Amino acid sequence: MPDTEPSGAYYDYTKTMQPERPWLLPYHQSLVYLIMLATRDGTGKLDKLNLTFEQALDAIRKVHDLTCGIPQIVYLIGWHHEGHDSKYPDWSEVNRHLKRSGDPTALDSLRWLIREARRYRATVSLHLNMFDAYMDSPLWDLYVEKDVIAKDRDGRVIPGKAWGGMTSYQISYTREWELGLARKRIDGLIAMVPELVEGKTIHIDAFLGARPLDRQGLISPYLGYTKAQELATQRRIYRYWRDRGIDVTSEWVDGLRGDRFVGLQPWAWHGGDAIRDLPDAIYCTNVMEQAREFHGDPASPEYAAYLGEFCLKVLPWYYRNHPRGGDDPGKMIDGGDICMPALWCEQPTLIAYSRDGCRGRTWTLPADWRNVDSLSIARLTFEGPVPLDGIEAVPVREGRFALDIERDTALRLQPEDVTRVGRTAVPSDSRTRD
């Protein structure tokens, strides 16, 4: 880890159209989402327990099985204290309500989850906050005494928005950094959960440039740090995490900020139009609404739209960003029907999906599959591929095959003889209808 002070200078991404340092994970080739484990109530106690660490692993496994094993990057919300937004700015306690019954501590269970999730091609990390503070935090008295909590010109702490029934207060990034407290928080968390360095990513919630109730003024009028100074400190924070071997993703791109942090932040929840001018490889956002934030079991009716969104949004997005994909995945989409290579799979695989159902829909194989004469077929579910009743294989004639697909159903198609598939050709236009 470098001993030098991280720079607060603006990074001009336009000179190279590359991040300042290569991203440590392929965010533009991963399904990135958040899991809401638990929330706290207006008194600071546990309110709702959605998933324990053990149940979260099962949710990750379900996504893996449904998607033919797409790489996942998962951030856990509510992993600390009593749940989401509990006792910030302190990160030192793992939520005891999430512990596995056989583990000595909740921390052991959290570390177990991070390690076990790798079996499902999932990188699991944490959702945290570096801007908000609450009066019940173990760090509250220290941060007030050291003037880290934003104060008005008369030295009174400034109440912020109420989240989950509790009033938040904001932190001066620059004051916390100058006192060494920001680095102490970061280093302490990494020491507590060393798997974070192996995972190479973290998510900072509400990494804003102004207090939400004020929006225009200084974060802390009492201290008088300018917006430019606070912004420079945010850049130092990005770079310090990166010096520790960890990328920083965040909630917003331009929410109350003076910089999009292009080249310093690879992924944003709520990116939207603010990064539409940039390639996904330098800055991307959540692709599907249902994959933004799980609140429970993804197989529940709450996620009835999950499969369709994955097939019609994530599949073509991934294909477009893959070196063996193409610039126009729309050629393999026809309204609510799609048949496209799942290029993350080790074995050659197509995923076919129909939103409304179709009969006799004919597709053309990718160019490097032209010698294939039959395809194995299975229906994709949260419990993995399931064989179709009475159908063992789909015949292929002259590079084309026909499918009957039920409403909101996805099928996995693989060559019965993989030796007939080439290795280098790019899939062809498959939007062909008899």
N, C-alpha and C positions, 0 to 999 in steps of 0.2 A: 504494500500500500504506500503510495507516495506521501512524503512528509510535507510537501509544499502545500500552501493554501490554495484551494480550488479557485479558479478565476470566476469573476462575476460578469465577464464581458459577454456581449451579445454574440451569438454564433450566426454567421452569415451563410446559411445553407445554399444560397443561390450560386455560390462559386463552384460547388461540386455536385449539388443536388443529392448529396449523401449525408447521413448523420455524422455528427462530430467524431464519434467513434462507432465502429460497426455494432449494430444491435447484437446482444448476446443470445437472443431467441428470435425465431422467424415469426413475428406477430402476424404478418400478412399471409402466413401459411399455417395458421393455427385457429382453432375455435377458442376465442377468449371470452370469458364470462365470469360473473360473480355469483357466489352462493351466500344467501342470507341465512346464517346459522341461528342467530338469536337476537332479540331486541330487549331493551330495558324500558321500564315505565317512567312516569314522571317523578317517582321518588328515588330513582336510581337502582331499583331492584329488577331482577329478571321479569320480563313481561311475557314474551312468547318464545318458546323453544321450537324451532322448525326442524333442525337436524342436529344430531350429535356428530362428533367426528366420525364415528363408525358408520352412521347413516349417510354422511356426506360422501364417504368412499363408495358406498353403494350407488349413490346418484351419479358419481363420476363413472363408475363401471357401466351403468345403464347408458350413458351418453356414448361411451366407447363402443358398446355392443350395437347400438342403434345406427351409428355412423360408420361402421366398418373400421373403427379405430382411428379416426382423425386425431391428430395431435391436439391436445387441450392445454390451455393456460387458465388456471382457475384461482381466483382471489376469494378468500374467506372473509365475510363480514360478520362481526359479532363474536370473534374468536377470543376476545379479551374481557376480563372483569365480568360484568353482568349482561353483556351484549352490545349491539351496535351503539356507537357514540358514548360508551360508558367510560367515565373517569379519565377522559383525555385531559392533559397530554401524556398521561402515564400509560406505558405499554408493558409493564413488568409482570402482569398477572394474566395467565391463561384462564379462560372462562371454565370454572369448575363444573358447570352444568353440562358441558360437552364431553366430559371424560368417559372413556371406556371403563366398564366395571372391573376389568382385571388389571388396570394400570395403576401404578402408585400415585401419579399426579395427572392433571389435565395437560400439562406440558408434555409429558411422555406420550399422551394420546395424540396431541397435535403433531409431534415429530413422527410418530408412527404413521399418521395419515399422509404426511408429505412423502414419506419413503414408499409406502404401499401404493400410492397413486401412480407411481412410475410404471407399475405393471400395466397400466391402462394408457400409456403414452401421455400422461397428464403431469404437468408441472403445477404444483399447488403452492401458492404463496399467500400473503396477507394483505388485507385492506386496512389501512390505518389513516391517521390524520395528523398533520403537523401545524394546523392553524387554529383549531378550536380547543377550548379548555372549559372545564366544569368545576363548580365549587366543591364537589365531593371527591375530587382527585387527590391522591396522595401528594402530588406536586403543587397543589394550589397555593399553599402558604409561601413556598419557596418562590414560585413564579410571580406572585404579587409583590413579595418583598424585593425581588430583583428587578421589578418593573418590566418583566417580560409580557405580562398581561396588558393589553391595550388600556391606556388611561386617558382621560380628558386632560385639558390643560391645567386643571386644579389637582390632578393626581388621583382622581377617582376612577375605579375600574368601570369600563363601558359595557353595559349589558348588550348582548347580541340577540340573534334570532333564537327562538325556542325550538328545539328539536326533540321530538318524543316527549314533550311536556316539561323539558328542562331548559333553562336559559343557558345559552352558550356565551362564551367570551372569546375574544380573539387574541392571538399571539403576534408580537412583533418578530418576524423572522430574523431581522438584523440583530435585535437585542439578544435573542436566544443564541444566535450564532456567535456573537462577540464574547459571550460569557462561556462558550464551550458546551452549553447545555444541549444544543441540537445534535452535535456530534456524540455527546454522551448518550442521548436517547438512541441514536442510530447504532452505535457500537454495542450498547447494552442489549438491544434486540437481537443483533447478529450473534452475540455471544450466547444468548439464551436459546436461540433457534439457529444453530449453525447450518442447517439444511437450506436456509435462505440463500446462502452463497452458492450452493450447488444448484439451486433453482434459477438463480440469476435474474430475478425480477421481483418488484414490489409495486403496490398500488397505493398512491397517496390521494385520499379523498379531499375534496374541497380545497385544493391548493390554489387559493384565490389571491388576488392582489389588492383587495379592499374588504372592509367589513361589510357583509351583505346588507345591513340596515342603513349603512351610510353611502356606500358605493363610490363616492367621489373623493372623500377626504383622506387624510393620512390614517394609516392603521392605528398608530398611537400618537395623537397630538402632543401628549406629555413629553414623549421622547423627541419628536420632531424629525424622525428619519423620513426622507422624501420617498415618493413612490419609486423613483429610480433606484434609490439605495435598497429598498425592500425587494425590488425586482432582481437586482444584482445578487442579493443573498439567495433568492430562490434558485438562480442559476448555480450558485455555489453548492446548494443542497443537491441538485441533480448530479452535479459532477462529483460530489463527495460519495454519494451512493454508488456511482459508476466506478469510482476509484476502489470501492470495496467489492467490486465485481457484480454489481446489481443494477439493472435497468430500472428506471422509474416510469411507470404509467400513471395516468391521473384521470380525474373525472371530467374536466372541461378542457377545451382548447383555448377559448378566449373569454371565459366567464370572469368578469371583473379583473382581467389581466391586461398588462400592457405588452405582452409578448405571447405568441403561440408556442414558443419554445420548440420550434421546428429543429430537428436534429438532436434535441436533448430528451424528448419524450416520444416514444415509438407508437403508443396506442392511447386512445382516449375513450372513455365512456361518455357518450353525448358528443361525439366529434362533429357529425353532420356536415352542413355546408361549409363550416369554417376551415375544413381541410380538403375540400373537394378538388382543389387545384393541385394537390400533391399526390405523387405515386404512393400506393399502399405500402411499398417497401420502405418509405421514409416516415410515413405517418398514416395510421389506419384507425378504424373505430369498430364498434360492434356491428356485425353484419345483420343479425336477426334480433328482433325485439325479445323473443322468448328466451334467447340465450344471454340476455344482459344480466339478469339477477334471479337466480332460483330462490324461491321462498319455501319450497317443499319438495316432495317427490316428483321428479320430472315425468313420471308415468301417470300422474294423476290427471283428472279432467281439466285442471287448470292449464295444462300444457297440451291441449288438444291440437293447437296450431303448430306444435314444435316440429313435427316431421315435415310438414309442407314448407315451413320457413327454411328448414335446413336444406331440403332438396332444391328449392327454387331460388334461394339466396346464397347460402354458403357454398354449395357445390359449384355453381358457375363462378363465384368470386374466387374460390381456391384455384379452379382451373385457369382462370385468367392470369393469376399471379404465379403460376407454376412455370418453370423453365420449359417443360414439355407441353404446356398448354397452348392456348391461342389467344389472340387479341379479341376475338368475337365469339364468346361462348354461347351467345344468343342463337347461333346456327344450330345448336343442339337442343333448343327450347322451342316449344310450340304452345303458346298460351300457358295452360296449367300442366302441360306434359313436358317431361325432360328425360333424356337418356344421355349420360355423360360419364367419361372415365373418372373414377375416384383415384386421383394420381398419388395420394398418400399411401395407398395400399401396396404392400410388397408383391402380392400376386396380382396380375392384370385383372381389373375389376371395373364393371360398369354399374352405375346406379340408375334405375329407371323409376320414375314416379309419375303418378297422375292425380291431380287435385280433384277432378270430377269423375274420374273413371273413364276408361276407353276400351274399345274392342277392336282387335285386328290392327292396332297401331303398328306401323312398320318403321323400322329404324335401320340405318346403315352402320355397319361396324366401323370402328376407327381404321385408318389405312393400314396400320401394322398388325391388324387382326384378320386380314383378308383370307388367310389360309385356314381360319377356324371354321369347323363345320357343325359344331354343337356347343351349347352353353348350358352350364349348370345354373339352376335358378333357386332362389330362396327369398322369402319375405323378411324384410328388416323389422325388428322389434326391439324394445328396450331390454329384452332378454336374449338378444342375438338373432342370427338368421334362422328362420324356421322353414323347413321344406314345404312346398305347395302340394296339397292333396292331389294325387293322381298325375303330377307333372314332374318327371325326373330331369328332363333336359329340353332345351329349345333348339330346334333344328335351324341351321343357317344355310341359305342358298344364295350363291353369288354375292356374298358379303352382306346379305340382308336377312332380317328376322322379324317376326310379328309377335306382339304381346297383347294379351288381355290383362288389364290392370284394374282392380277394384278402386273405388273412391278412396282418396287419401291413403294410398298404399305405395310403399317403396319396395322395389325388388333388387336384389343383388344378382348380377350375372357375371359368370366367370367361365373362361374357356375350359372345356373338359380336358383338353390337351394343351397345356401351356407352352409346349415346344413349338406350337404353330404360330405363336405371337412374336412379332419382331421386337426390336429393342429401341429403335431410334425414331421411327416415323411418328408424325404428329397426327392425332385423330382427325378424321375428316368430317365434313358436313353431314350430320345424321338426321337432318330435318327432311325426311322423305316420307311421303304418304301415298299409299296405294289408292 
